[in-house]
Amino acid sequence: MSRKTISLLGALSFLVMSVAPLSAVAATEAASDFNSIPSAKAASSLLLSVAHAGQRLVAVGDHGHILYSDDAGKSWTQATVPTRQLLTSVFFINDKKGWAVGHDAQILATTDGGTTWTRQFEDLKREAPLLDIWFQDENHGMAVGAYGALLETTDGGKNWEDVSDRLDNEDQYHLNSIASVKDTGLLVVGEAGAIFRSRDWGQTWEKLEGPYEGSLFGVVGTREAGTALVYGLRGHLFRTTDFGDTWQQVSLPTANGGELEFGLSEGSLLADGTIVVVGHGGSVLESKDDGKSFSVFNRSDRLSLAGVSSAGNGNLVLVGQGGIHLATATGAELTEQQ
């Protein structure tokens, strides 16, 4: 078992940035050469990311599992996937074309909304995962990962180029997340508080003076130009309105009067402008004012969460420990009556 899976027991955010030990290389190669195994328990296994392909929901995670739902998350079908490796992130540019990344620096692609997948790229020699992926359009995309990996395609993934040297990242900090900021450009965040900014959609990059020296696990843009949120260890969440020139820490008060101290893993900008951020201890944060303030809800199961998306009917789809969870808009578990 890789450190990535083991670390979930203590801190799910570290799970998505750790790498397989050298002794597991042989097993890694074998796992990437076979299709994922159909499993009745796939929807309750470890899942790390969920996204919309039009109205369809698609989730990815351990053992190469990719599942899709056409009924707002009530039922899920397992896709045909050419790997058994852990998949860490999924992104769709429209209702048909999408990409997923994971261990072995693999990049998978679909042209049918997530029903079937092909492998576009892998690099066993890296012995490290890719952790996030973003596309500007059907042709131009970028993926980030461990040890400072930055890959780019300009032809929809037929060819991927290593462009890690565009970043001033001499220490090869893990890059955990990449996101677009409205009308402005791209932000990448990683370990040790690393933040990189691109005003030309990935061609050139600046290293920013970040607000925090601990690891940052995610970044999400808001509906306002130049405005974004970054977040990471121990409930640290920061907001910028000037594309990273300055940052303000956002208070996250809990029901007991203290501040949230659970790590934050992933966030999503919903169609109505709501921002939802999830993390350890079943934490679900909701903002209706472009990230100026958040309500904080901790689910009773306390399972760590790694991804979130709208279910399309006013509810949320959460993924992480225990697989897929359907929740209300605030993060509470849906009852049978609801």
SVG drawing of the C-alpha trace seen along z (x, -y; Angstrom):
<svg xmlns="http://www.w3.org/2000/svg" viewBox="-40 -44 57 51">
<polyline fill="none" stroke="black" stroke-width="0.4" points="0.0,0.0 1.4,-3.4 2.0,-6.3 -0.8,-8.1 -3.4,-5.6 -1.9,-5.1 -1.8,-8.8 -5.6,-9.1 -5.9,-7.6 -4.3,-10.6 -4.6,-13.5 -6.4,-13.3 -4.8,-16.3 -1.3,-14.8 -2.8,-11.8 -3.0,-13.7 0.5,-14.9 2.5,-11.8 4.1,-9.3 4.6,-5.6 7.8,-4.1 10.5,-2.8 9.8,0.8 6.3,0.5 7.5,-0.2 7.0,3.3 3.4,3.4 2.8,-0.1 3.8,0.9 1.5,4.0 -1.4,2.0 -1.2,-0.5 -1.2,2.2 -4.7,3.5 -8.2,2.2 -9.8,1.3 -11.7,4.1 -15.5,3.9 -16.6,3.7 -20.0,3.4 -18.3,1.4 -16.7,-1.2 -19.1,-3.9 -18.2,-3.4 -14.4,-3.2 -11.9,-6.0 -12.8,-8.8 -10.8,-12.0 -12.5,-14.2 -15.9,-14.8 -17.0,-17.0 -19.8,-17.7 -19.9,-16.5 -22.9,-18.5 -25.7,-17.2 -23.7,-14.0 -21.6,-13.6 -18.2,-11.9 -16.1,-10.8 -12.6,-9.3 -10.5,-7.6 -8.7,-4.5 -7.9,-1.4 -8.6,-3.4 -12.3,-3.6 -14.3,-6.1 -18.0,-6.3 -20.8,-8.4 -24.3,-9.3 -27.2,-10.6 -29.7,-11.0 -28.2,-13.7 -26.0,-11.1 -28.7,-8.7 -27.2,-5.8 -23.7,-5.3 -22.2,-3.2 -18.6,-2.2 -16.8,-3.2 -14.3,-1.2 -10.8,-2.6 -7.3,-1.4 -5.6,-1.5 -5.8,-0.3 -3.8,-3.2 -5.2,-5.8 -6.7,-8.7 -6.6,-12.1 -8.5,-14.7 -11.0,-15.0 -11.9,-17.9 -14.4,-18.3 -14.4,-21.1 -17.9,-20.2 -20.4,-17.4 -18.3,-14.9 -14.6,-15.7 -12.8,-15.3 -9.5,-14.3 -8.4,-12.5 -4.9,-12.3 -3.2,-10.1 -0.3,-7.9 2.4,-7.0 1.9,-10.5 -1.0,-9.1 -3.4,-11.3 -6.6,-9.6 -9.1,-11.1 -12.8,-10.5 -14.8,-11.7 -18.2,-10.2 -18.8,-12.0 -16.9,-9.5 -18.3,-6.2 -15.0,-5.0 -11.4,-6.2 -8.1,-6.0 -4.6,-6.6 -3.0,-9.7 0.2,-9.9 2.1,-8.2 5.7,-8.4 6.7,-5.5 10.2,-7.0 8.7,-9.9 7.5,-7.5 5.2,-10.3 1.5,-11.3 -0.1,-14.1 -2.5,-15.8 -4.7,-18.2 -5.6,-19.1 -7.2,-22.1 -8.2,-22.9 -8.8,-26.3 -10.6,-24.8 -10.6,-21.5 -7.0,-21.9 -5.0,-23.7 -4.6,-22.1 -2.1,-21.8 -1.5,-19.3 0.4,-19.7 1.8,-17.2 4.5,-16.0 8.1,-17.3 7.1,-20.4 5.6,-18.7 3.9,-21.0 2.8,-19.5 1.1,-21.2 -0.8,-20.1 -1.9,-22.3 -3.6,-19.5 -6.2,-18.1 -3.7,-15.7 -2.4,-13.9 1.0,-15.2 2.0,-16.4 5.2,-18.5 7.1,-18.8 7.2,-22.6 8.2,-22.5 11.1,-24.8 8.7,-27.7 8.3,-27.8 10.7,-29.3 10.5,-26.2 14.1,-25.2 13.1,-23.1 10.6,-21.1 7.7,-21.7 4.7,-19.5 2.1,-21.3 -1.3,-20.4 -3.9,-22.4 -4.3,-24.6 -7.3,-26.9 -8.4,-29.8 -9.3,-33.2 -12.0,-35.1 -10.7,-37.5 -7.2,-37.3 -5.2,-34.0 -4.0,-30.9 -3.0,-30.2 -1.0,-27.1 -0.6,-26.3 1.5,-23.7 3.5,-22.7 5.3,-25.1 2.8,-27.8 4.0,-28.0 1.9,-30.1 2.6,-30.7 0.7,-33.1 0.3,-33.2 -1.3,-36.2 -1.0,-34.5 -2.7,-31.2 0.4,-29.2 3.1,-30.5 5.0,-32.5 4.8,-32.3 5.6,-34.5 6.4,-33.1 4.2,-35.1 4.9,-36.0 2.2,-33.9 0.3,-34.5 1.2,-31.2 4.2,-28.9 2.3,-25.7 1.1,-23.5 -1.8,-24.7 -4.0,-22.0 -6.4,-23.9 -7.3,-27.1 -10.7,-28.1 -11.7,-31.2 -14.9,-33.1 -17.4,-34.8 -15.5,-38.1 -12.6,-39.1 -9.2,-38.7 -10.7,-37.1 -9.7,-33.6 -9.4,-31.5 -6.5,-29.3 -6.6,-26.9 -4.7,-24.2 -3.6,-22.9 -5.4,-23.5 -8.3,-25.5 -6.1,-28.2 -8.1,-29.9 -7.0,-33.2 -8.7,-35.5 -7.3,-37.8 -9.2,-40.3 -6.1,-41.5 -4.9,-38.2 -2.5,-37.4 -0.9,-40.8 -2.4,-40.8 -4.2,-38.3 -6.6,-38.4 -7.2,-35.5 -10.9,-34.5 -12.3,-33.6 -13.9,-30.2 -15.9,-30.3 -17.4,-27.0 -20.5,-26.3 -18.6,-26.0 -17.2,-29.5 -13.7,-28.6 -12.0,-28.6 -11.9,-25.6 -8.7,-23.7 -9.3,-20.9 -7.3,-20.8 -9.1,-21.9 -8.8,-19.7 -10.9,-21.0 -13.4,-23.7 -15.9,-24.3 -17.6,-27.3 -21.2,-26.3 -23.4,-27.6 -25.2,-30.1 -22.0,-31.6 -21.9,-29.7 -18.5,-28.5 -18.2,-25.2 -14.9,-24.0 -14.5,-20.6 -11.9,-18.9 -11.0,-16.8 -13.4,-15.9 -16.4,-16.1 -15.9,-19.9 -18.2,-21.6 -17.8,-25.4 -20.3,-27.4 -20.0,-31.0 -22.7,-33.1 -20.6,-36.3 -17.6,-35.3 -15.6,-34.0 -15.7,-37.0 -17.3,-34.8 -18.3,-31.2 -20.7,-29.1 -19.0,-26.0 -20.7,-22.6 -19.0,-19.4 -20.8,-16.2 -21.6,-13.8 -19.7,-10.9 -16.4,-13.0 -15.2,-11.3 -12.5,-13.3 -13.7,-14.8 -11.7,-15.3 -14.0,-16.8 -17.4,-18.5 -19.8,-19.4 -23.4,-20.4 -25.8,-17.5 -27.8,-19.7 -30.9,-19.7 -29.9,-22.0 -28.0,-19.3 -24.3,-18.5 -22.2,-15.5 -19.3,-14.9 -16.5,-12.4 -13.7,-11.2 -13.5,-8.5 -16.5,-6.2 -16.9,-7.1 -19.9,-9.2 -22.1,-11.1 -25.3,-13.0 -25.8,-16.0 -28.0,-19.1 -26.7,-22.5 -25.1,-23.0 -23.4,-19.6 -25.8,-17.6 -26.5,-14.0 -29.7,-13.6 -32.4,-11.5 -34.5,-9.0 -37.4,-11.4 -35.5,-14.1"/>
</svg>
